[in-house]
Amino acid sequence: MPRTEEHRIVNTELIKIFSEEFRRKGTVAERREWIKNNRDTICSQCKSKNLRCIPNQEIPCCQACKDAKSNGKCSRNVAEKRSRLMSTLNIDSNLYDALLRSYTKKKSLERLDHDLVDQPPSKNRLVKMADPISRYKSSVSGESKTNAENSNHRQNPPQKYGLKLFILAL
């Protein structure tokens, strides 16, 4: 089935609307309605820790995740956002997943652009990027490395495209 210009515009508009709605926090009324309808939903953190998942009255996050200030998001928040977006945009689960992949891919590309353009490389990184071969000369010439140098190499893997990044940063 050939793609038409109208089809691309609809997709672009849908992605734009999805992005705006995804960033928007649900209203208090929307959240309370979801909480009322999903009191039996158990979050993944409580399930994995074998805890009792007690819904909060004001926010979708369960009480255990709220009290623990857990590192991961409470899956009830994710479920509420998914439900709200699917009903607001009148989309099914498959289309939601595709739009979410598109949104997260776009966000990661924006972060990469921000890292390359807005933040100039440090002086130490510039030296390493300017002469990427020099780091390997000692291993080729037979000089032995200390344990500290070996562990540093594992923590900071070689930059394959360092020189290209240096040129782009200028």
Helices and strands as residue ranges (DSSP letters): H 5-23, H 28-37, H 44-49, H 63-68, H 75-89, H 93-117, H 123-130, H 134-140, H 147-155, H 162-169
